[in-house]
């Protein structure tokens, strides 16, 4: 599954710092732009995994779980 999120990236001295407005709490930083974006991507993935697990906790065993796509 592929997701796309905005990355707001700013320079802070020698570092790049980033956050995503669509994923509150997801932040990244790095000495290079690529490292910063990779760290933000990893933070977003971890948040999505955590929210998915939290959302599925307590789902009845007979419930259907299917995927949907958002354009």
C-alpha positions as CSV (number, residue, x, y, z in Angstrom):
1,X,0.0,0.0,0.0
2,X,1.3,3.4,-0.9
3,X,0.6,6.6,1.0
4,X,1.7,10.2,0.3
5,X,2.1,12.9,2.9
6,X,3.3,16.5,2.9
7,X,6.7,17.2,4.4
8,X,7.4,20.6,5.7
9,X,11.2,20.9,5.9
10,X,13.1,23.7,7.5
11,X,16.8,24.4,8.1
12,X,17.9,24.7,11.7
13,X,21.6,25.5,11.8
14,X,23.4,22.4,10.4
15,X,20.3,20.3,10.5
16,X,17.2,19.8,8.4
17,X,14.0,19.3,10.5
18,X,10.7,18.1,9.1
19,X,7.1,17.5,10.1
20,X,3.9,16.4,8.3
21,X,0.7,18.4,8.7
22,X,-1.4,15.2,7.9
23,X,0.3,13.2,10.6
24,X,0.5,15.1,13.9
25,X,3.4,13.8,16.0
26,X,5.5,12.7,13.0
27,X,8.8,14.5,13.0
28,X,12.2,13.9,11.3
29,X,15.6,15.4,11.3
30,X,18.9,14.9,9.6
31,X,22.2,16.4,8.5
32,X,21.1,16.0,4.9
33,X,17.8,16.6,3.2
34,X,17.6,12.9,2.3
35,X,18.3,11.7,5.8
36,X,15.6,14.1,7.1
37,X,13.0,12.9,4.7
38,X,13.9,9.2,5.4
39,X,13.5,9.8,9.2
40,X,10.2,11.5,8.7
41,X,9.0,8.7,6.5
42,X,10.0,6.2,9.2
43,X,8.2,8.2,11.9
44,X,5.0,8.3,9.7
45,X,5.2,4.5,9.1
46,X,5.6,3.8,12.9
47,X,2.6,6.1,13.7
48,X,0.4,4.4,11.0
49,X,1.4,0.9,12.3
50,X,0.6,2.0,15.9
51,X,-2.8,3.5,15.0
52,X,-3.7,0.4,12.9
53,X,-2.9,-1.9,15.8
54,X,-4.8,0.4,18.3
55,X,-7.8,0.6,15.9
56,X,-8.0,-3.2,15.5
57,X,-7.8,-3.9,19.2
58,X,-11.1,-5.3,20.4
59,X,-12.5,-6.1,16.9
60,X,-14.9,-9.0,17.1
61,X,-13.5,-12.2,15.7
62,X,-16.4,-12.5,13.2
63,X,-16.0,-9.0,11.8
64,X,-14.9,-8.5,8.2
65,X,-11.6,-6.6,7.7
66,X,-11.1,-5.3,4.2
67,X,-9.1,-2.6,2.6
68,X,-10.2,0.5,0.7
69,X,-8.3,2.8,-1.6
70,X,-8.4,6.5,-1.3
71,X,-7.6,8.5,-4.5
